[in-house]
Amino acid sequence: MDAEPYGLQREMLLRAQFGPDGHPVGHRYPPVHELLLLRGPLDIALLGRAVRRATEGVDVLRGRLRARGDGTVCWVPDRGRPPARLEEIEPGPARQVIRASLREAAEASFHLQDDPAARFLLARTGPDEHLLLIAIDHSCADGRTLVLIIRHLLYQYAILAGETAHAPASFPSFQAFARQFGESAGRTAARAYWQRALDRAADGHRRPRFPGAKDSEVTSYSTDAAAQLALGDEDLAVINRLAQTVGSDRHRLLLAATQLVLSAWSDEAEPLFVPFNYFRNGRHRRDWLNVPGPLAEHAVTVPPQQEPRLLGDWLAGFVRANAAAPPFHGLSLRELETPATEDNRIAVFNFLPPLGRLTAAGLRVLPCPPELAAEMEPEDQTARFALRVRLVQDMDAPLIFRIEHDPRVLPDGTPFLDAALGVVRAADQRPGLPLAEAYRKLRQHWT
């Protein structure tokens, strides 16, 4: 049985391009991608076989979105189309290879009817050193899917090379997961909940305006400025301690701190709650944690159920309210948007899942070093959101707190990050700090 589009697939189809036969051929969302540094002896033929083995069991890569006769779109299995292929590209120094080929390949859209759903590009960059780019169409995958596939790829490579390796968890069926969410009471309730969450954003006062901003002149955004903090041991100790106190993890605690910074600049006299977007992994049941597919949920923040007046209580209330927000049941937030709800949301928060350092048959696999990651930034920085706040974490590297921003909306990203980290420190030292005073402290980072 064919399945209707799920979640991100539905969202992408709202802005998709369609061919003359009515079938979708592309969408605006860039691929999910990862650039890996491979060090050690590499058997390229074995890697190609490992790519096939690691992807052939991923059902969401073995189909395509097709139009029905009634004009609706469904997901159709297509065993005849290979899910991925490995391609060797011109060797050279790492920066040269990135500029010549990999940066463009990481952003290039997929043809939804003709292309394999994933591309693997390999370039030799030195003796016993290669760069491997993995890019997957975003209608088939999210960031966690990419991590799952990388783990399966290295397992298959190790087995083919004759090494004993621990098998990762098998891939559950994405389609079995997606078929759970028809038009049901759960979906009806979820639609009503998220519509209420969006309605807050229709209020034009719920839009932060930062000192020195010229956002009244901005009609489209370009996030071509950035700032970041590498969090040290002392910062992490404070974050971990406060997260435990408010019943959170680091991700949700910094989400809450970001919320306070945005709200602080809505109205200096009486700050309002400023809804903004963030990503959840969409796998709300533990047994679906390893499902590959476009399961990331593009959610919008909601306020504490009551309005606490103390900083520590507010953080705990925010964490509880957003943890209790229901799953989307296959809906897309964009389905519920109106121009009024969309115009005032200028920020998105994302946490990129850690990959860590991996090995397979004498091959060391490392995430892309920061200097090479900088080379991968696309030349076109056009963005839907003026502010993109991110947490970037690798297993044995510092936690990076980063903001990419349109300087016309946020002239300098450094005070923004300092203010978010400052509110965490303040809450750790004085959880009974009045919320009004916390807002004043946040704004002082701009003086």
C-alpha positions, -999 to 999 in steps of 0.1 A, spaced: 0 0 0 13 34 -9 17 59 19 9 96 21 38 120 27 49 123 63 60 153 83 89 170 65 79 154 32 45 171 35 62 204 44 85 202 14 57 195 -10 40 227 -1 69 245 -19 79 218 -43 84 221 -80 63 198 -102 71 184 -136 48 185 -167 35 150 -157 24 163 -123 50 144 -103 72 164 -78 107 169 -91 124 191 -64 120 212 -33 138 241 -17 154 223 13 191 216 10 202 180 15 212 166 49 250 162 46 281 153 65 318 157 55 340 130 70 378 129 72 391 93 66 426 86 78 444 53 72 445 27 44 412 27 24 400 0 0 377 20 -23 361 -10 -39 351 -23 -5 338 11 5 316 11 -26 302 -23 -17 296 -11 19 277 20 6 253 -4 -13 249 -27 17 243 2 42 217 19 21 198 -9 4 179 -18 36 167 18 42 132 17 28 127 54 27 157 56 2 141 29 -20 111 49 -32 99 82 -45 71 107 -41 46 104 -70 13 121 -79 -19 102 -79 -46 108 -104 -66 130 -80 -36 154 -77 -25 142 -42 10 129 -37 20 96 -21 52 77 -14 57 47 -38 83 19 -34 107 17 -63 131 -12 -60 145 -5 -94 163 28 -84 195 23 -65 194 42 -32 230 55 -34 262 52 -52 299 60 -44 317 83 -68 354 92 -69 362 128 -77 393 147 -86 420 144 -58 439 174 -44 445 193 -12 414 193 11 405 230 7 408 228 -31 386 197 -33 359 214 -11 359 246 -32 360 228 -65 334 201 -58 322 192 -23 307 225 -12 284 226 -43 275 189 -40 265 193 -4 239 220 -13 228 207 -48 192 196 -48 181 161 -58 157 154 -87 129 135 -69 122 112 -99 155 106 -115 183 107 -89 193 82 -63 182 95 -28 218 98 -16 252 107 -30 286 96 -16 316 115 -30 351 105 -22 383 124 -29 419 116 -20 435 146 -2 468 131 9 487 99 16 462 76 35 438 105 37 404 110 20 374 133 23 340 116 21 309 137 15 275 120 23 245 140 11 209 127 13 177 143 0 160 160 30 126 145 20 142 111 28 163 119 59 171 141 88 203 145 108 198 114 130 192 94 98 226 105 85 243 94 118 225 60 116 236 54 80 273 63 88 273 38 116 259 11 93 284 21 65 314 16 88 300 -17 101 296 -31 66 331 -19 56 346 -36 86 328 -69 79 338 -68 42 374 -62 52 372 -94 74 371 -76 108 348 -87 136 325 -58 144 295 -51 166 264 -48 145 244 -16 150 206 -18 155 188 -28 124 168 -2 105 130 -3 113 107 5 85 100 42 80 68 34 62 55 12 90 62 42 113 45 67 90 14 47 85 5 49 122 -5 86 117 -37 88 97 -64 114 104 -70 103 140 -80 119 173 -43 122 180 -36 142 149 -67 163 154 -56 172 189 -21 179 177 -33 202 149 -53 222 175 -24 224 199 2 236 173 -23 260 158 -27 277 192 11 278 196 14 295 162 -14 320 169 8 337 195 33 346 167 6 365 149 10 393 174 34 418 159 46 428 193 61 393 197 90 402 175 124 410 191 141 442 180 178 444 189 198 476 195 211 490 162 190 467 140 176 479 107 152 451 102 124 474 91 143 476 58 147 438 55 124 419 32 145 387 30 172 374 52 209 365 47 227 349 76 262 360 64 275 369 99 283 345 127 296 342 163 303 312 184 315 301 219 334 269 226 321 261 260 349 252 285 347 228 315 336 255 339 307 265 316 297 229 311 297 222 348 273 252 354 251 241 325 250 204 336 242 214 372 214 238 363 200 213 337 197 187 364 181 213 388 154 222 363 148 187 350 164 192 316 193 183 294 218 208 279 200 211 247 167 222 262 183 244 288 201 264 262 168 265 242 152 281 273 181 306 276 177 315 239 140 320 246 147 345 273 172 365 252 147 368 223 118 377 247 140 403 265 140 425 233 103 423 225 93 451 249 118 466 274 90 477 298 72 443 298 88 415 278 65 392 259 70 356 251 85 354 216 76 321 198 105 307 177 112 275 158 133 246 169 138 210 158 128 179 177 139 145 166 103 133 160 110 98 175 87 101 205 88 64 213 121 47 223 115 17 200 114 41 170 147 58 179 166 41 151 140 47 124 156 64 93 136 90 75 126 127 76 113 125 112 127 157 126 98 179 137 100 216 131 82 228 163 76 262 178 83 271 214 54 274 240 55 293 273 53 278 308 17 268 316 17 294 344 37 327 344 65 322 371 80 354 384 114 338 395 141 328 370 146 292 382 109 285 382 105 300 347 133 278 333 117 246 349 83 256 337 95 262 301 113 229 300 82 210 313 58 228 289 79 221 258 87 185 268 49 179 272 41 193 237 25 165 217 41 148 186 29 161 153 15 127 142 28 133 107 16 169 104 39 197 93 40 231 110 39 248 77 5 234 69 -8 255 97 10 288 88 -6 320 78 14 352 67 6 367 101 20 338 121 51 335 99 63 371 97 72 376 133 93 344 138 128 353 130 148 326 148 154 288 146 173 266 171 189 233 161 210 207 179 232 187 155 236 151 168 272 141 177 290 116 155 321 111 175 353 94 163 348 60 147 371 33 133 367 4 108 393 -20 97 422 3 105 405 33 91 399 63 114 368 83 107 366 119 120 341 147 117 353 176 95 378 198 113 366 234 120 389 250 93 374 227 67 339 231 80 343 268 74 351 261 37 319 241 34 297 271 41 276 279 10 282 311 -8 244 318 -9 234 326 27 198 334 19 177 321 48 141 319 60 151 329 95 173 359 104 189 340 134 200 304 133 212 293 168 230 259 169 246 235 193 273 215 176 288 186 196 313 160 188 322 133 214 357 145 223 355 182 212 341 213 230 304 219 228 300 248 204 272 274 209 269 292 176 247 318 160 245 327 123 226 359 117 216 387 94 235 418 107 206 440 97 184 422 123 212 413 149 242 436 143 265 415 165 260 378 176 285 379 204 263 397 230 234 373 221 255 342 230 270 360 261 235 369 273 222 333 269 252 319 288 249 347 313 213 338 322 224 302 328 251 314 352 226 338 369 200 310 374 227 287 388 238 312 414 204 328 421 174 306 411 152 330 431 162 360 409 131 379 398 124 374 361 121 411 355 156 416 369 169 387 348 156 405 317 175 437 327 207 417 331 202 402 297 199 436 280 230 448 298 251 426 275 244 452 247 254 483 267 
